[in-house]
Amino acid sequence: MRIWLDDVRPMPPGFDAHALTAADAIRWLTTGSVKFISLDHDLGSEDDQETGYFVASWIEVAAHNGWIPALEWAIHSANPVGRKNMEMALQKAKHYWNSGR
């Protein structure tokens, strides 16, 4: 499954599901069937739990704990600070998957 996380941009071709919220994305991630996710950072809320970074951090924890299989990702956010933070979390997730943690 290929997930597009964005509350504004329409889902482009090649994706299977459009997550409008962090909770939507995490719900799909918990199924273990997500192979790819593309993340936006700003999801239209001031709530820290409603950002792409929250999802990326959840992926990092899930990778560390073995809750989900390895997946690929892209970041399509225009927020430079959010992009950097998400990249750092996802790189840590990749490290956990590669090290067998």
C-alpha distance (Angstrom), angle and dihedral (degrees) to the residues before:
residue distance angle dihedral
M1 . . .
R2 3.82 . .
I3 3.82 116.3 .
W4 3.83 127.9 -158.9
L5 3.84 111.9 -159.7
D6 3.79 110.9 -162.5
D7 3.79 134.6 117.8
V8 3.82 96.0 -158.0
R9 3.79 113.1 25.0
P10 3.79 117.2 75.0
M11 3.78 117.6 -113.9
P12 3.81 109.5 -96.2
P13 3.80 123.3 -136.7
G14 3.78 115.9 -78.7
F15 3.80 97.1 47.5
D16 3.79 126.7 106.6
A17 3.80 101.8 -158.1
H18 3.80 138.1 23.7
A19 3.80 113.2 -143.1
L20 3.79 110.0 -161.8
T21 3.81 94.5 -178.0
A22 3.78 138.6 34.7
A23 3.80 89.1 -113.7
D24 3.82 90.7 55.4
A25 3.81 91.2 51.8
I26 3.80 93.7 47.1
R27 3.81 91.3 47.9
W28 3.83 89.5 57.4
L29 3.80 92.6 42.3
T30 3.81 91.3 55.7
T31 3.81 89.8 61.3
G32 3.81 89.4 69.5
S33 3.81 90.5 -134.6
V34 3.81 97.9 102.8
K35 3.80 111.5 110.3
F36 3.83 97.6 169.7
I37 3.79 136.7 18.5
S38 3.80 130.7 -174.5
L39 3.79 113.4 -158.2
D40 3.77 136.4 -154.5
H41 3.80 116.0 -165.9
D42 3.80 105.8 -149.4
L43 3.78 110.3 60.7
G44 3.80 99.8 176.7
S45 3.79 99.2 -91.5
E46 3.79 137.7 94.2
D47 3.82 88.4 -140.1
D48 3.82 111.5 112.7
Q49 3.79 88.8 -142.1
E50 3.79 90.7 59.6
T51 3.80 100.8 68.7
G52 3.75 137.8 92.6
Y53 3.80 86.8 -115.0
F54 3.81 89.4 62.4
V55 3.82 88.3 54.6
A56 3.82 92.6 45.8
S57 3.81 89.9 49.9
W58 3.80 90.1 49.4
I59 3.82 89.1 51.5
E60 3.82 89.4 51.1
V61 3.82 92.1 53.0
A62 3.81 91.8 43.3
A63 3.81 91.1 51.5
H64 3.80 91.2 49.0
N65 3.80 91.5 50.7
G66 3.81 96.1 41.4
W67 3.81 93.4 -118.2
I68 3.81 95.6 134.0
P69 3.80 134.7 27.1
A70 3.78 121.0 -111.1
L71 3.77 115.4 -75.8
E72 3.77 138.2 -178.6
W73 3.78 124.6 -119.9
A74 3.76 148.0 -172.7
I75 3.78 130.6 -162.1
H76 3.79 117.0 -140.9
S77 3.83 96.6 173.3
A78 3.81 120.8 130.3
N79 3.83 90.1 -153.5
P80 3.84 104.7 102.5
V81 3.81 96.5 -162.4
G82 3.80 92.4 44.3
R83 3.80 90.2 47.7
K84 3.80 92.1 52.7
N85 3.81 93.0 48.1
M86 3.80 92.3 48.4
E87 3.81 91.5 48.2
M88 3.81 90.7 52.4
A89 3.83 92.7 50.6
L90 3.80 92.9 46.1
Q91 3.81 92.6 47.6
K92 3.81 88.3 54.3
A93 3.80 89.0 50.5
K94 3.80 89.4 51.6
H95 3.81 89.5 50.7
Y96 3.82 90.8 52.9
W97 3.81 92.3 49.1
N98 3.80 92.0 47.3
S99 3.81 93.3 47.8
G100 3.79 93.6 48.3
R101 3.80 94.5 -116.9
